């Protein structure tokens, strides 16, 4: 007996029904349709993985460039740097090293755990790595500004003025709505 669902679907789409499949054939068509939905879902997952991995690569590149600058300064330390400036520079260097490693973690995690099906677990872990990396990048940027300001101002003033860019970013973030 022909399936009324099949006839209704094609009639609703304006098609002329010349062949009416059996229920078994209709189930086979449903499997094909289901396979297409699974393929679309897999394509969507791949796109989400790709976006996360590209973000991670961009942030790792940023951290790598900043690491290179700080490493160059630590190797060729200016003569006017005090012991305190050198210590701040080393803390900044360690901080950006941690940030670069955290930004690379989603890629590493992806390769260690592949293949897997849980996008949410991947997104949560990648988000955690990224947030921690951003915190360490912020620390590095703050210390870098302090080192630059400390060369022309006293230390306390340099630490205070180094907060201004971060306060402005916070204000812009709050005002975005």
N, C-alpha and C positions, 0 to 999 in steps of 0.2 A: 504494500500500500504506500502510495507516495506520501512524503512528509509535508504536512501543511506549513511547517515553519519555512522550509526551503521555498515553497511556492510564494509564501507571503513576503519573504525577503526580496525575491527577484521582482515580484509584482510591485512592491513598494519603490523599488529603484527604477521602475518604468520599463523593465525588460520583458520581452515576450518569452514565455516559458514554452519551449517546444519539447524539452526532454525533462522528465521528472525522475530523479534518482531514487533508488531504494533507501531505506533507513541505514543500511550498512554503508552505502556510498556516501550518504550524508554525514555519517560519523567520520569517514575518511576525510571528507572536506573539512570538517571541524578540526581534525588533527593537523591538517596542513595549515589552517588558519592559526591554530595554537602555536605551531612551529614558527610561523611568521612573527607572532607576538613575542615569543621567546627570543628570536633573533633581534627584534627591535629593542627589547629590554637589555640584551647583551651589548648592543651597540651603544645604548645610553650609559651602561656601566663603564664601558671602555672610554667613552668621552669624559665621564667624571674622573676616572683614574688618570686620564691624560691631563686634565686640567690641574689636578692636584700635583702631579709629577712636574708639570711645567712651572707652576708656582714655586715648587721646591727648588728646581734648577735655577730659576731667576734669583731667588734669595741666596742660594749657595754661591752663585757668581758674585753677587754684591758682597757677601761676607769674605769671599776669597780675595777680592780686590782690596777691601779694607784691611784684611790681614796682611797683604803684601806691603801696603803703605806703612803699617805699624811695625812690621818686621824690618823694613828698610830703616825706619827711624831708630829702632832699638839696636840695630847693628852699627849704624853711623850716628850715634847719639851726639847731639850738639853739645858744645863745651859748656854752655851756660846752664845745662840741665843739672839740677840738684839731685841728691839721692832720692828725695821725695818724688820728683818728677819721673825719675827712672822707675821707681816702684809703681807709680800710677800707670806708666807706659806698659809695664809688665802685666799689671792687672788687666789693662785694656786688651793686651795681646792674648792673654788667657781667655778673656771673655769672648773675643771674636772667634777664637779657635773653637770654643764650645758652641757658639752660634752656628758656625759653618758646619760643624758635625751634626748639630740638630737639624739644620736645613737639609742635609743629605740623608737623614734618617728615613723619610718616606720612600725614597728610591731604594735604599738598602732593605727596608722592611718589605717593600713590594717584591724585590727579587728573592728574599728569603722565604716569604710566605706564598709565592705564586705557585700554582693557581689557587685561587680562593674565590668564594662567591659573596662574601659579606662586605658590601661597599660601606655600610655604616661603621663597622669596626675599623676599616681602613681610614675613613674620613675622621673619626674621632681621634685615632692615634696620630694621624698626620697633623690634625689641628693642634693637638697637644705639643708635638714636636715644633711646629711653626711658632706657636705662642711663646714657648720657652726660648726658642732661638731669637725671636723679636725682643724679648726682655734682655737677653745678653747683648744683642746688637744695640739696644738703647743705652745700656750701661757703657758699652764701648764708645758710642758717639758722645755721650755725656763726658766721659773721661778724656776723649780726644779734644773736645771743646775746652775743657778745663786746662789741659796741657797748653793749648794755644793761648788761652787768655792768661794763664799763669806766667807766660814769658814776658808779659807787659804789665800785669797787675799783681797785687799780692794774692796769696793763696785763697783767703777767705772770700775776697771779692770775685775771684775767678770761679770758685765753686758756686757762688750765688748767681752770677751772670750766666753760667752754663745751663741753668735751669730754664732760662727764658724761652728757647726754642721748644722745649717740651711742654711748657705751660701753654704756649700758643697752639701747638698741635692739639693739646687736650681741649682747649677752648673751641677750636674749629671742629673737633670731633663731637663735642656736646651740642654745638650750634647747627650741626648738619641737618637736623630735622626741621 
